[in-house]
């Protein structure tokens, strides 16, 4: 069991997702970034995009798992 205090920050942007994991006791930080995503322009819009929410959630899960795997117990 991990007995440390951790904060996980998730940044969901227009081009991808990033995670930052911080150990509040030691100040150690762990970064993770996924490959970016691109979504097609939504039909009939000037600047809208057809966003695939399943893809976004998959990227969030993969990136979070990646950064959590960096923790040394």
Beta strands, then each sheet from edge to edge (+ up, - down):
strand 1: 6-12
strand 2: 17-23
strand 3: 29-33
sheet 1: 1+ 2- 3+
end
